[in-house]
């Protein structure tokens, strides 16, 4: 992976399904192969985002919890 800065989607304070909706809206505006980092406080994103990625052909590169926030880094598919 190159040193491209990912597009950041801030979904802190939002509950399901809003983090995925924010992510989907951002994905519509970005070209294929873009890196996107979703940051949220709802632990449900650790299940919801991988499911959304499988359905839409995107790839999870990393997911982690940091200081009570959940970070999911993904690469947009075609």
Beta strands, then each sheet from edge to edge (+ up, - down):
strand 1: 7-11
strand 2: 35-40
strand 3: 59-66
strand 4: 69-75
sheet 1: 1+ 2+ 4- 3+
end
